[in-house]
């Protein structure tokens, strides 16, 4: 089964890190990414630029609405994602819990729908 893991982070935590602390976390993260890759669990992973560089798009009554920045002002923002293959939800939770920045933020784990269901979205 595929699971999308969304890493939510508070930018200020990372901004307050010393260069040494950031380097250590970065190296730990890269090592974990490589271990997931070697074990066959990792499908894809990327960090995202700051939510300050984002735009939010909606279409209402046929009109496109675009807003700069994140849709909702929150302390944590989506900082990146990793798509994994796991045998079960429990294994996906374990893999997500070992992601280094889980100690600093929140990892949301969601099963991937391989196709849109005929009977309804949710």
C-alpha positions in Angstrom: 0.0 0.0 0.0 1.1 3.5 -0.7 1.0 6.2 2.0 1.6 9.9 1.6 3.4 11.4 4.7 3.0 15.2 5.0 5.6 16.9 7.2 4.2 20.0 9.0 6.8 22.3 10.5 7.0 25.7 12.3 9.5 27.8 10.3 10.7 29.6 13.4 12.0 26.4 14.9 14.3 25.9 11.9 15.2 29.6 11.8 16.4 29.5 15.4 18.6 26.5 14.8 22.4 27.0 14.8 24.2 26.1 11.6 25.6 23.0 13.4 22.1 21.9 14.6 20.7 22.3 11.1 23.6 20.4 9.6 23.1 17.5 12.0 19.3 17.4 11.4 19.9 17.6 7.6 22.5 14.8 7.7 20.2 12.6 9.9 17.3 13.2 7.4 19.4 12.4 4.4 20.6 9.2 6.1 17.0 8.2 6.9 15.9 8.9 3.3 18.7 6.7 2.1 17.7 3.9 4.5 14.1 4.1 3.3 15.3 4.0 -0.3 17.5 1.0 0.4 14.7 -0.9 2.2 12.4 -0.3 -0.8 9.9 1.8 1.2 10.6 5.2 -0.4 8.8 6.1 -3.6 9.5 9.9 -3.6 10.4 12.7 -1.3 10.8 16.5 -1.6 11.0 19.5 0.7 8.8 22.5 -0.2 9.8 26.1 -0.2 8.3 28.4 2.5 4.5 28.8 2.5 5.3 32.5 2.1 6.1 31.7 -1.6 2.9 29.8 -2.1 -0.4 30.8 -3.8 -3.8 29.4 -3.1 -6.2 28.8 -6.0 -10.0 28.4 -5.9 -12.6 28.4 -8.6 -16.0 29.7 -7.5 -18.9 30.4 -9.8 -16.6 29.9 -12.8 -14.1 32.6 -11.6 -10.5 31.9 -10.6 -9.5 33.3 -7.2 -5.8 33.4 -6.3 -4.4 34.4 -2.9 -0.7 34.8 -2.1 0.6 32.8 0.8 -0.9 29.9 2.7 -4.7 29.6 2.8 -4.9 29.6 6.6 -2.5 31.4 9.0 -1.1 28.6 11.1 1.9 28.1 13.2 2.9 25.0 11.3 3.0 24.8 7.5 3.5 21.9 5.1 7.3 21.7 4.8 7.6 18.6 2.6 6.3 15.1 1.8 7.4 11.6 1.4 5.5 8.9 -0.5 6.2 5.4 0.9 5.2 1.8 0.3 4.3 -0.1 3.4 2.6 -3.4 4.2 0.1 -1.8 6.6 -1.0 1.5 8.1 0.9 0.4 11.3 4.1 0.1 9.3 3.6 3.4 7.7 3.1 5.0 11.1 6.3 3.5 12.3 8.2 4.7 9.3 6.8 8.2 9.6 7.6 8.3 13.3 11.3 7.7 12.5 11.4 10.7 10.2 13.8 13.1 12.0 11.7 16.2 11.9 8.8 14.3 13.5 10.5 15.4 16.8 10.0 19.1 15.8 6.7 19.1 14.0 3.9 16.8 12.9 3.8 14.0 10.2 0.3 13.3 8.8 0.0 9.8 7.3 -2.7 9.1 4.7 -3.3 6.1 2.6 -3.2 6.8 -1.2 -6.3 6.1 -3.2 -5.1 4.4 -6.4 -8.1 5.7 -8.3 -11.2 7.8 -7.7 -14.0 5.5 -6.3 -17.1 5.2 -8.3 -19.4 5.2 -5.2 -18.2 8.6 -3.9 -15.1 10.6 -3.0 -15.1 9.9 0.8 
